[in-house]
Amino acid sequence: MSFVGGALLSLGQAKKSALVEARARKATNKVVTPHPLDAEEYAARTGFSVVPMAASSRPSGVQRYKTVEEKEKDDSKAARFKLESRFLRLPLELLHHHRVISATAPLTRPIPEAMGVLRVTEFQPEELEGLSCPKRPKWHYTSSKLEVERNEEGVFSQWLKSTDDLLGSFSSSLRSTPAPTFFERNLQVWRQLWRVSEASSILLILIDVRFPLIHYPPSLEAYVKGLRGKKVILVLTKTDLVPRWLSEAWQKWFEEREGPEGASVVLMESYRETERSSLTQGTQPRFVPAAPTSSRQSLLSALRKAHKQLLTPPPIVANFPERLAKWKPQVRSQVDWDSVVEEDKTMTAKERKKRRGTEKEYVEREGEGEGEPGEEEEINERPWEGLEGDDAFPFLTVGLIGQPNVGKSSLLNALLGRKVVRASRTPGKTKTLQTIFWNSTVRLCDCPGLVCPSFAGMERQVLSGILPIQNVEPVLYFIAQRMPLEDILKLRHPDFIPTSVDDQPVWTSDDLLSTYATAQGFITAKAGRPDLYRAGAFILRQLHSSSIPWAFRPPFEGDATAQDQIGIFIPGFEAKASNAERERREKALVEGEESRSEDETESEEEEVEESEGEESESEESESGAANSGALTAIRSAFTALEVEEGTDDEEEEDEK
């Protein structure tokens, strides 16, 4: 035993000595990474520019570096992440509760007319205190940047706690578990709203005419009306997706609510159909960003009226001569409205350069006056303080405010007659404010969409496009209560028996989703079951694009019966900018019936049935089954291309 023990000990010592020698050789041949202070010398010697990496949680004995380009890329990603919208995550128990309701609760048929009417009490119960948007606390130029930020963070945290308490009390007051309401919880996003509201003299509040009250909730209305020295214009967007009578009814409702001294109400379209070209074989319409002449004139008239009111002293000043002598308008007096009457297509390169020069000339003044105060800069030295008149206000700023997916970027493109900002059907495409000069005296400021607090519920928010598509089962249950989806999608209940004299089976939202998924070929890969999430997402995309026309009505008597609206569904109406016509033509092309009417097809089928015998009838049924299978496969291919364009969040929710 002693011999074996001595051999093992000597073997261990040999391994230890070999390891020590290896470490010594590695330390001798090691290339030392330059210290950050020697980075310039290292870059001059090797021609490779380096910067130190940010400190990591895992310490390292060697200072690591990366290129300047990589550091700038990481910084841009970090800046975008700061502006990402943040919401609460739903608990699994709540999700399971709503899925059980959507799977078991029967749908009421026929749909009551009250389901298609939108009322203010749905978004603000009378027995509860009203919700509000966070307001920026007062600050002064003598305050440092750190003091201002800490004050804003403290006020925002208090507002967040009070809002959560109000929504919690609302949830506890209901008998059943309500759907939660999402609202923006990121302070950086709210700061974008503060910057736009402070910099703008006129605010355009964009409202989707299909679901107006959710896009203009009481919290946003209270915030806008609490701003001093601002004029507000309500712009009802996407009016080409609803009938004219409905958009005019909502315009009348808002005008009566605002009163003669309140905000102006304007109807606006953002796209215009162009001639069908050979690029789409003349079958699909093409839409370009453009505002019709009537909508453009209405908006300009409202802007001129608001500008005139800003130049007029208020009654509290006009009634006192001493105050009137000292009063000065805080807005530019001379505005070139004539140059924005028509679409801005004829501007020359020289004029564009002049416009950019005007913008660049005022960048420094704008940054000092409307941005955050600096820490060590001389605050009191503001170069425009001694200027008067239009020299102190080089341009009139018009701000665009609204919730996600309401059409702010599309309106900007339509007003300028070309694509100047990116517009997408994905909510929250705009991450930060954007300033665009309409001409040398008018500046447009686009605020990123943010979700304001309300008692609406998640289902209404997903239907209106404020939130990305998620939790399709409870959302489709909410929609199916207000719209006959089984008739619109031409579905037949799985338990339907044509010869039965008993009552027909009752639909549930899960029955609708499973039947539609089977008809479209949406099958899960592993289990081979109907893919309910994919079917629900496809239906919601059709609703967002108004391929299935829908809209809520204002609380007016007689509108529903006069226009034959079924709930929120608008039968017989085809939206201009939807893809309903394209889908119908694709279906007709696949079936080979585009050039024939339905009456001719039915008559030909009757003649064939009379002339053929039993054997031919069986062969015809087999071929018909094959054709229907081919049609289903082609439909699945078309729908797969559209549904797979969704975001990564939808795919993650699908896997869950």
Order of alpha helices (4+ residues) and beta strands (2+ residues): alpha-alpha-beta-beta-alpha-alpha-alpha-alpha-beta-alpha-alpha-beta-alpha-beta-beta-beta-alpha-alpha-alpha-alpha-alpha-beta-alpha-beta-beta-alpha-alpha-alpha-alpha-alpha-alpha-alpha-alpha-alpha-alpha
